[in-house]
Amino acid sequence: MNESVFPFALLCFTSFFTLINPLGTMPVFLSMTTGMSQKEREKIARKATAVAFFIMISFTIFGPFLFQVFGLSTNGFRIAGGIVIMKIGYDMLQAHYTHVKFDEKTMQQTADDISVTPLAIPMLCGPGAIANGIVLMEDAGEWINKAVLLAVIALVFVLTFFILKASTRLVRFMGETGNNVMMRLMGLILMVIAVECFVSGAKPILVDIIQQGGI
């Protein structure tokens, strides 16, 4: 059992940390909190990570039940999730800080509560991360893997809070080149995960089509 738990935990951590992407969110977070004190930034970071964590946990736990209620195919969702994650990974490979773009008007409209929108949703808790949570919960199997998945999600959001809290120092330390290199590496990892997700969903569907054709 222990031999299967560690690789699963590593996959969960790598995929969620890359999809939530706190390092890539730092420059956007700083630009949206320009002129605020460190205490105000910390408050926004705390609320954003708390809201995103609650939404992520809710979808991860109850997502499979929603599939059953609406009669949706898990394999179909794997394919769709793989496509979404691939797009995010490709954008990161181009060193784009975020796949969500906001114009000046939108920034002004959301200035009163940026911790919920756009920071929590969709930047920290976007469709790629939600899809990843639902797929991994389906793959978890044993209860210990499910517990590991939820624990890893909590860990990633705790790290996200501390990264955003220290964003001013981290951005200055890493510099633009460091941010770009990190972004491209995480994007490449995401694209590999996306391919695995897509193939795991497409393979059973293709097998069914071939078997039905043979009959």
C-alpha positions in Angstrom: 0.0 0.0 0.0 2.8 2.5 0.9 4.5 1.9 -2.4 1.4 3.1 -4.3 0.6 6.0 -1.9 3.9 8.0 -2.4 3.7 8.1 -6.3 0.0 9.1 -6.0 0.8 11.8 -3.5 3.7 13.1 -5.7 1.4 13.2 -8.7 -1.3 15.1 -6.7 1.2 17.7 -5.4 2.9 18.2 -8.8 -0.3 18.6 -10.7 -2.1 20.8 -8.2 0.9 23.1 -7.5 1.4 23.6 -11.2 -2.3 24.2 -12.0 -3.0 26.5 -9.0 0.3 28.2 -10.0 1.0 30.5 -7.0 4.3 31.6 -8.5 2.7 32.7 -11.7 -0.1 34.4 -9.8 2.4 36.5 -7.8 3.0 39.3 -10.4 -0.8 39.6 -11.0 -1.5 39.6 -7.2 1.1 42.4 -6.7 -0.3 44.5 -9.6 -3.9 44.2 -8.3 -2.8 45.2 -4.7 -0.6 48.1 -5.7 -0.7 50.8 -3.0 -2.0 48.4 -0.3 -0.1 47.8 2.9 1.4 44.4 3.7 -1.4 43.7 6.2 -4.1 44.4 3.6 -2.3 42.1 1.1 -2.0 39.4 3.6 -5.8 39.6 4.3 -6.6 39.4 0.6 -4.3 36.4 0.2 -5.8 34.6 3.2 -9.4 35.1 1.9 -8.5 34.2 -1.7 -6.8 30.9 -0.7 -9.6 30.0 1.8 -12.3 30.5 -0.8 -10.4 28.7 -3.5 -9.7 25.8 -1.1 -13.3 25.4 -0.1 -14.5 25.4 -3.8 -11.7 22.9 -4.7 -12.5 20.5 -1.9 -16.2 20.7 -2.7 -15.7 19.8 -6.4 -13.2 17.1 -5.5 -15.4 15.3 -3.1 -18.8 15.8 -4.7 -17.8 16.0 -8.4 -18.1 12.2 -8.9 -21.6 12.2 -7.4 -22.6 15.0 -9.8 -21.5 12.8 -12.6 -23.8 10.0 -11.4 -26.7 12.4 -11.0 -26.4 13.8 -14.5 -25.3 10.6 -16.1 -22.0 12.0 -17.3 -19.1 9.8 -18.4 -15.9 10.0 -16.3 -13.9 9.1 -19.4 -15.4 12.0 -21.3 -14.5 14.3 -18.5 -10.9 13.0 -18.5 -10.7 13.9 -22.2 -12.2 17.4 -21.7 -10.0 17.9 -18.6 -6.9 16.8 -20.5 -7.7 19.4 -23.3 -8.2 22.2 -20.7 -5.0 21.3 -18.8 -3.1 21.1 -22.1 -4.2 24.6 -23.0 -3.1 26.0 -19.6 0.2 24.1 -19.9 0.8 25.5 -23.4 0.2 29.1 -22.2 2.6 28.5 -19.3 5.2 27.1 -21.7 5.0 30.4 -23.5 5.8 32.1 -20.1 2.4 33.7 -19.8 1.8 34.6 -16.2 -1.9 33.5 -16.2 -4.3 32.1 -18.8 -6.9 34.6 -17.5 -6.6 38.1 -18.8 -8.3 41.2 -17.3 -8.7 44.6 -18.9 -8.5 47.8 -16.9 -12.3 48.2 -16.7 -12.6 44.7 -15.2 -9.8 45.4 -12.7 -11.6 48.5 -11.5 -15.0 46.7 -11.2 -13.4 43.9 -9.1 -11.2 46.1 -7.0 -13.6 46.0 -4.0 -13.3 42.3 -3.6 -10.5 40.9 -5.7 -9.9 38.2 -3.2 -12.9 36.2 -4.5 -12.9 37.3 -8.1 -10.6 37.1 -9.9 -8.0 35.7 -7.4 -9.8 32.8 -5.9 -11.9 32.2 -9.0 -10.7 31.6 -11.7 -7.0 32.2 -11.0 -6.3 29.9 -8.1 -9.3 27.6 -8.6 -9.8 27.4 -12.3 -11.3 24.7 -14.6 -8.1 22.9 -15.0 -7.5 22.5 -11.2 -11.2 21.4 -10.7 -11.0 18.9 -13.5 -7.7 17.5 -12.0 -9.3 17.2 -8.5 -12.3 15.2 -9.9 -10.2 12.9 -12.0 -7.7 12.2 -9.2 -10.6 11.4 -6.8 -11.9 8.9 -9.3 -8.4 7.4 -9.6 -7.7 7.3 -5.9 -9.5 4.0 -5.2 -8.6 3.2 -1.6 -9.6 5.5 1.2 -6.0 6.2 2.1 -5.4 7.7 -1.4 -8.5 9.8 -1.1 -7.2 11.1 2.3 -3.8 11.8 0.8 -5.5 13.7 -2.1 -7.4 16.0 0.3 -4.3 16.5 2.5 -2.2 17.5 -0.6 -4.8 20.0 -1.7 -4.7 21.6 1.8 -0.9 21.6 1.7 -0.8 23.3 -1.7 -3.2 26.0 -0.6 -1.2 26.6 2.6 1.9 27.0 0.5 0.0 29.3 -1.9 -1.0 31.6 1.0 2.6 31.9 2.2 3.9 32.5 -1.3 1.4 35.3 -2.0 2.1 36.7 1.5 5.8 36.9 0.6 5.2 37.8 -3.0 7.0 41.1 -2.9 10.3 39.5 -1.7 10.0 36.5 -3.9 9.4 38.4 -7.1 12.4 40.6 -6.3 14.5 37.5 -5.5 13.6 35.4 -8.6 13.5 38.2 -11.1 11.8 38.1 -14.5 14.2 35.5 -15.8 13.6 33.2 -12.9 9.9 33.6 -13.2 9.9 32.7 -16.9 12.1 29.6 -16.4 9.9 28.3 -13.6 6.8 29.0 -15.6 8.1 27.1 -18.7 9.1 24.1 -16.6 5.7 23.9 -14.9 4.0 24.3 -18.2 5.9 21.3 -19.6 5.0 19.2 -16.6 1.3 20.2 -17.0 1.3 19.2 -20.7 2.7 15.7 -19.8 -0.1 15.3 -17.2 -2.7 16.5 -19.7 -1.6 13.8 -22.2 -1.8 11.1 -19.6 -5.3 12.4 -18.6 -6.5 12.5 -22.2 -5.1 9.0 -23.0 -6.6 7.4 -19.9 -10.0 8.8 -20.9 -9.8 8.0 -24.7 -8.5 4.4 -24.3 -11.6 2.9 -22.7 -13.8 4.6 -25.3 -11.8 3.4 -28.2 -11.7 -0.1 -26.8 -15.6 -0.1 -26.5 -15.9 1.2 -30.1 -13.5 -1.5 -31.4 -15.3 -4.3 -29.4 -18.7 -3.1 -30.6 -17.4 -3.0 -34.2 -16.1 -6.5 -33.9 -19.5 -7.7 -32.7 
